[in-house]
Every structure is written in structure tokens, then in C-alpha cells.
């Protein structure tokens, strides 16, 4: 996702059906992450959510990353 200068944006990475989020994080340069957290707990379609702020003068891109495991 692209974040304009002075703005905040949120990126969500979703696990496939039948999987649960076990860890996550983000990728990108020039953005300040505010939080990186699991979006749901022990549900089908768990996710990882990251909020970014762009303190620079140019648009910047970042993306949440999620690592998934089978639900048990």
C-alpha cells in the first residue's frame, strides 16, 4: 500500500482459510510502523495488521506480512 507524505495507512495480510496467524511483520522503506499485531485470534482467516506513517516528503510503500499455520 502507498502512504502519502504526512499520512497514516494500514495494511492487512490475510491467512488462507483453515490457517491461523502465528507471526507477522512488515516490509518497506521510508515508513514508520506504529503497531504490528495479529488481527484476529483462532478464527478462520486470521490476519496481521500494521499501521504506518510517512514522515517523508515523497509517497512510500509498505506491506504487512503474515506467517500462517494450520488451525488445530
C-alpha positions in Angstrom: 0.0 0.0 0.0 1.2 3.5 -0.7 1.2 6.2 2.0 1.3 9.9 1.0 3.6 12.3 2.9 2.2 13.2 6.3 -0.4 10.5 6.2 -1.0 7.2 8.0 -2.2 4.0 6.4 -3.0 0.4 7.5 -2.0 -2.8 5.7 -3.5 -6.2 6.4 -2.1 -9.6 5.4 -4.7 -12.4 5.5 -4.1 -16.1 6.1 -5.9 -18.5 3.8 -9.0 -20.4 5.1 -8.2 -23.1 7.6 -5.0 -21.3 8.7 -4.1 -19.1 11.7 -1.6 -16.3 12.0 1.4 -17.3 14.2 3.6 -14.3 13.5 3.9 -11.3 11.2 5.6 -8.1 10.5 6.1 -5.7 7.6 8.2 -4.8 4.6 9.0 -1.4 3.1 11.2 1.6 3.4 10.7 5.2 4.5 7.6 4.4 6.7 7.4 4.4 10.5 5.3 1.4 11.8 3.0 2.4 14.7 1.9 -1.1 15.5 2.2 -4.6 14.2 -0.3 -7.1 15.6 -2.5 -10.1 15.0 -5.8 -9.0 13.6 -7.9 -11.9 14.9 -7.4 -14.8 17.3 -8.0 -18.5 16.5 -10.5 -17.8 13.7 -10.6 -18.9 10.1 -8.9 -16.2 8.0 -6.6 -14.8 10.7 -4.6 -11.7 9.7 -1.7 -9.5 10.6 -2.2 -5.7 10.7 0.4 -3.0 10.5 -0.2 0.8 10.7 2.4 3.1 9.0 3.1 6.8 9.0 5.0 8.6 6.2 7.1 11.4 7.7 8.9 12.0 4.5 8.2 14.3 1.5 7.6 11.5 -1.1 5.0 8.7 -1.2 6.3 5.5 0.3 5.1 1.9 0.1 4.8 -0.7 2.8 3.0 -4.0 3.3 2.0 -6.3 6.2 3.4 -9.9 6.2 1.8 -12.8 7.9 3.1 -16.3 8.7 0.3 -18.9 8.9 -0.1 -22.4 10.3 -3.0 -24.9 10.1 -5.8 -24.4 12.6 -6.0 -27.2 15.2 
